[in-house]
């Protein structure tokens, strides 16, 4: 197969080229390639498939049906590799649940799915991390509700097996009482708030654990600019910590919750308008390492209720690439090549894989993205329902 008239874009830049793919492998890049099967890209981008390491299943319910649905949905947005969150129902914190989940990974018709393990059981004791890693989980996940002695043991396992620790920074005593960011909007709506200190305190704590044990930590779905400042300073000191931020926290503030809009009830909660500006500045300054759709679909039964009772999360996976392109590239915050680094290369690195480059001799793992297509989002479970997005995934290789 030959793809002609494409704009090849990876972490190294972009250029016009034809691409020859044989048995799923890129065998030639160049001009005026000839062959019997030619697809005219008509100037569309040829991009590495995206990787998203922060995705939940429908209603967080772990079963084969939901896994297969997520796999198909991911392809629609240009996402070719998904790592499911471990705090599902049931949680992936023992061998039986892991095997059950792995049985659902066969015969997928879309994106590749990997599983992380939950380092904490429901009673906050330690799961059998060593066994779960040996049996195929790609990374351990922990919430900082873990006490210090347990967090240290988890860090020792991450050190022993040389894996990235996926860490959600949150304070158990603060998140229990609130449903959105503590601030002017929560006061106006009469809703209990969660202070951003809930995250910042534990980012600081886990940085010191990473420093002491010389381990890699990817902080999941960071929402506070202060947390990013702490992570950036730690990087400068040589600590191997990285920062993930969702597209929602870069494009929406807590004002989206007005009118008791439950699609804006996210975990972590959306930041204030002033902090969103700081988050966008951090992205521009290359202080953010990984982007995610923070996809967390819920049944209308669990979202079309009072704000306090509604489930957290919104849907975004099937609109991933159009969202990133419209909100971040067209607005000038990122170049397309920088976007590839944040949505393909860096998240892949966190699970020990190489991605983000288009080169001869490697699997294609790529898609065509036509930027001139404009489409209106029609999804009541999306924060962007009714908005027009630019770009469409037109083919996957």
DODREN-252022 format. One line per 8 residues: their letters; for each residue x, y, z of C-alpha. Coordinates in steps of 0.1 Angstrom, whole numbers, plus 5000, padded with zeros to 4 digits. Layout:
N
a	X,Y,Z | ...;
//
This chain:
397
xxxxxxxx	5000,5000,5000 | 5011,5035,4992 | 4998,5067,5008 | 5005,5096,4986 | 5004,5134,4991 | 5006,5132,5029 | 5021,5155,5055 | 5042,5132,5077;
xxxxxxxx	5044,5146,5112 | 5061,5130,5142 | 5082,5143,5172 | 5110,5153,5148 | 5089,5177,5127 | 5067,5175,5096 | 5073,5172,5059 | 5054,5162,5027;
xxxxxxxx	5060,5126,5017 | 5045,5094,5002 | 5046,5064,5025 | 5049,5027,5015 | 5034,5002,5040 | 5039,4965,5036 | 5025,4940,5061 | 5020,4968,5085;
xxxxxxxx	5056,4980,5083 | 5068,5013,5068 | 5092,5003,5041 | 5098,5036,5022 | 5093,5073,5026 | 5098,5095,4996 | 5082,5113,4966 | 5063,5098,4937;
xxxxxxxx	5062,5063,4950 | 5046,5038,4927 | 5025,5007,4934 | 4992,4990,4926 | 4973,5002,4957 | 4975,5039,4963 | 4955,5060,4988 | 4956,5097,4981;
xxxxxxxx	4959,5116,5014 | 4951,5149,4997 | 4973,5168,5021 | 4961,5151,5053 | 4985,5146,5082 | 5000,5111,5086 | 5005,5109,5124 | 5015,5083,5150;
xxxxxxxx	4986,5068,5168 | 4979,5085,5201 | 4984,5068,5235 | 4961,5075,5264 | 4971,5062,5299 | 4941,5076,5318 | 4909,5060,5305 | 4880,5045,5324;
xxxxxxxx	4853,5021,5312 | 4816,5028,5311 | 4804,5034,5347 | 4839,5022,5356 | 4825,4987,5352 | 4852,4961,5343 | 4839,4936,5318 | 4846,4923,5283;
xxxxxxxx	4818,4943,5266 | 4830,4976,5280 | 4866,4968,5271 | 4857,4961,5235 | 4836,4993,5233 | 4865,5014,5245 | 4888,4998,5220 | 4865,5007,5191;
xxxxxxxx	4858,5042,5205 | 4895,5050,5209 | 4902,5044,5172 | 4875,5070,5162 | 4897,5097,5180 | 4930,5085,5166 | 4940,5067,5199 | 4957,5034,5192;
xxxxxxxx	4968,5024,5227 | 4948,5028,5259 | 4958,5020,5295 | 4927,5014,5316 | 4926,5028,5351 | 4929,5002,5378 | 4903,5017,5402 | 4875,5000,5382;
xxxxxxxx	4847,4979,5396 | 4860,4954,5404 | 4894,4970,5409 | 4925,4953,5394 | 4941,4945,5427 | 4944,4907,5426 | 4953,4879,5402 | 4917,4868,5397;
xxxxxxxx	4905,4903,5385 | 4936,4908,5364 | 4930,4874,5346 | 4893,4883,5342 | 4903,4916,5326 | 4929,4900,5304 | 4903,4876,5290 | 4885,4907,5277;
xxxxxxxx	4915,4918,5257 | 4912,4891,5230 | 4899,4899,5195 | 4897,4937,5199 | 4886,4956,5169 | 4903,4989,5177 | 4930,5002,5200 | 4953,4980,5219;
xxxxxxxx	4944,4979,5256 | 4967,4975,5285 | 4960,4973,5322 | 4975,4990,5352 | 4972,4975,5387 | 4958,4991,5418 | 4984,4991,5445 | 4959,4995,5472;
xxxxxxxx	4930,4971,5481 | 4897,4985,5492 | 4908,4984,5528 | 4939,5005,5518 | 4963,4975,5524 | 4989,4966,5498 | 4979,4944,5468 | 5003,4918,5455;
xxxxxxxx	5022,4942,5432 | 5050,4917,5422 | 5026,4890,5410 | 5004,4914,5391 | 5034,4930,5373 | 5047,4896,5364 | 5013,4885,5351 | 5011,4914,5326;
xxxxxxxx	5000,4946,5343 | 5020,4975,5328 | 5023,4998,5357 | 5012,5002,5394 | 4987,5029,5402 | 4983,5045,5436 | 4962,5072,5452 | 4979,5092,5479;
xxxxxxxx	4952,5082,5503 | 4979,5056,5510 | 4996,5061,5544 | 5033,5068,5544 | 5044,5032,5553 | 5023,5018,5524 | 5034,5044,5499 | 5070,5036,5507;
xxxxxxxx	5064,4999,5501 | 5048,5007,5467 | 5078,5029,5459 | 5102,5000,5467 | 5083,4978,5442 | 5085,5004,5416 | 5122,5006,5422 | 5126,4968,5421;
xxxxxxxx	5108,4963,5389 | 5119,4996,5372 | 5084,5007,5363 | 5067,5041,5364 | 5045,5046,5393 | 5012,5062,5382 | 5002,5085,5411 | 4969,5103,5418;
xxxxxxxx	4977,5131,5443 | 4947,5137,5466 | 4939,5140,5503 | 4913,5116,5515 | 4900,5139,5543 | 4895,5167,5518 | 4881,5150,5487 | 4854,5132,5508;
xxxxxxxx	4834,5164,5515 | 4836,5183,5482 | 4823,5178,5447 | 4841,5207,5428 | 4869,5232,5433 | 4866,5253,5465 | 4862,5288,5453 | 4838,5316,5442;
xxxxxxxx	4819,5293,5418 | 4813,5266,5444 | 4802,5292,5469 | 4778,5307,5443 | 4763,5273,5436 | 4762,5263,5473 | 4783,5232,5467 | 4810,5219,5490;
xxxxxxxx	4844,5225,5476 | 4877,5207,5474 | 4908,5230,5480 | 4936,5226,5454 | 4958,5221,5485 | 4945,5185,5484 | 4966,5179,5454 | 4996,5201,5461;
xxxxxxxx	5003,5186,5495 | 5006,5151,5481 | 5026,5161,5450 | 5052,5175,5473 | 5052,5144,5495 | 5055,5120,5465 | 5083,5140,5449 | 5104,5134,5481;
xxxxxxxx	5096,5097,5479 | 5106,5096,5442 | 5138,5115,5451 | 5147,5091,5480 | 5140,5059,5461 | 5151,5071,5427 | 5119,5060,5410 | 5098,5074,5381;
xxxxxxxx	5065,5089,5389 | 5038,5101,5365 | 5014,5123,5384 | 4980,5117,5369 | 4956,5144,5358 | 4972,5173,5376 | 4949,5204,5380 | 4969,5229,5401;
xxxxxxxx	4995,5252,5386 | 5013,5250,5419 | 5017,5213,5415 | 5032,5218,5381 | 5057,5243,5396 | 5068,5217,5422 | 5072,5190,5396 | 5092,5213,5373;
xxxxxxxx	5115,5223,5401 | 5120,5186,5410 | 5129,5178,5374 | 5155,5205,5375 | 5169,5188,5406 | 5172,5155,5387 | 5141,5138,5402 | 5124,5116,5376;
xxxxxxxx	5088,5129,5379 | 5064,5138,5351 | 5032,5157,5349 | 4999,5147,5331 | 4971,5171,5324 | 4938,5166,5308 | 4925,5185,5278 | 4895,5196,5299;
xxxxxxxx	4916,5213,5325 | 4934,5233,5298 | 4902,5245,5281 | 4875,5247,5308 | 4873,5263,5342 | 4851,5257,5372 | 4827,5282,5356 | 4816,5253,5333;
xxxxxxxx	4798,5239,5364 | 4774,5268,5365 | 4738,5257,5360 | 4748,5226,5379 | 4762,5211,5347 | 4772,5176,5357 | 4793,5170,5326 | 4817,5194,5342;
xxxxxxxx	4819,5174,5374 | 4854,5160,5370 | 4880,5143,5391 | 4901,5162,5398 | 4878,5192,5397 | 4881,5219,5371 | 4904,5248,5381 | 4895,5285,5384;
xxxxxxxx	4897,5307,5353 | 4929,5323,5365 | 4945,5289,5371 | 4935,5277,5337 | 4955,5306,5322 | 4985,5294,5343 | 4980,5258,5331 | 4980,5269,5295;
xxxxxxxx	5011,5289,5301 | 5027,5258,5317 | 5018,5239,5285 | 5034,5266,5263 | 5065,5265,5285 | 5069,5227,5281 | 5063,5220,5318 | 5035,5195,5310;
xxxxxxxx	5047,5161,5298 | 5016,5141,5290 | 4981,5149,5278 | 4950,5128,5284 | 4913,5128,5274 | 4905,5118,5310 | 4877,5097,5294 | 4852,5086,5320;
xxxxxxxx	4818,5077,5305 | 4787,5073,5327 | 4751,5062,5321 | 4726,5091,5320 | 4711,5075,5351 | 4743,5085,5369 | 4748,5119,5354 | 4713,5134,5349;
xxxxxxxx	4708,5138,5387 | 4716,5164,5413 | 4752,5177,5409 | 4762,5164,5444 | 4750,5128,5435 | 4763,5127,5399 | 4792,5105,5389 | 4825,5122,5380;
xxxxxxxx	4836,5123,5344 | 4827,5131,5308 | 4833,5115,5274 | 4861,5126,5251 | 4879,5096,5237 | 4862,5094,5203 | 4869,5132,5198 | 4905,5130,5211;
xxxxxxxx	4925,5142,5180 | 4899,5168,5169 | 4899,5182,5204 | 4936,5184,5207 | 4940,5199,5173 | 4912,5225,5177 | 4919,5235,5213 | 4957,5234,5213;
xxxxxxxx	4972,5235,5178 | 4948,5259,5160 | 4950,5282,5190 | 4989,5283,5188 | 4996,5267,5221 | 5013,5237,5205 | 5028,5227,5171 | 5015,5195,5157;
xxxxxxxx	5049,5179,5164 | 5048,5190,5200 | 5013,5175,5203 | 5026,5142,5190 | 5052,5142,5218 | 5027,5148,5245 | 5000,5124,5232 | 5021,5096,5218;
xxxxxxxx	5058,5095,5226 | 5057,5105,5263 | 5027,5085,5274 | 5042,5054,5256 | 5075,5060,5275 | 5056,5058,5308 | 5048,5021,5300 | 5082,5013,5286;
xxxxxxxx	5073,5016,5249 | 5086,5036,5219 | 5062,5056,5199 | 5059,5090,5183 | 5082,5085,5153 | 5074,5077,5117 | 5104,5059,5102 | 5114,5032,5078;
xxxxxxxx	5115,4997,5093 | 5090,5003,5121 | 5053,4994,5123 | 5030,5020,5109 | 5008,5025,5139 | 4996,5057,5123 | 4965,5075,5110 | 4955,5101,5085;
xxxxxxxx	4940,5133,5099 | 4922,5157,5077 | 4922,5192,5093 | 4898,5209,5070 | 4868,5189,5081 | 4845,5207,5106 | 4821,5187,5127 | 4797,5196,5155;
xxxxxxxx	4799,5174,5186 | 4766,5157,5193 | 4771,5140,5226 | 4753,5151,5258 | 4779,5134,5279 | 4806,5156,5264 | 4818,5189,5278 | 4820,5201,5242;
xxxxxxxx	4784,5191,5231 | 4773,5216,5204 | 4808,5229,5197 | 4824,5227,5163 | 4857,5209,5161 | 4882,5209,5133 | 4897,5177,5119 | 4887,5141,5113;
xxxxx	4904,5107,5116 | 4899,5093,5081 | 4920,5061,5081 | 4941,5040,5104 | 4971,5019,5094;
//
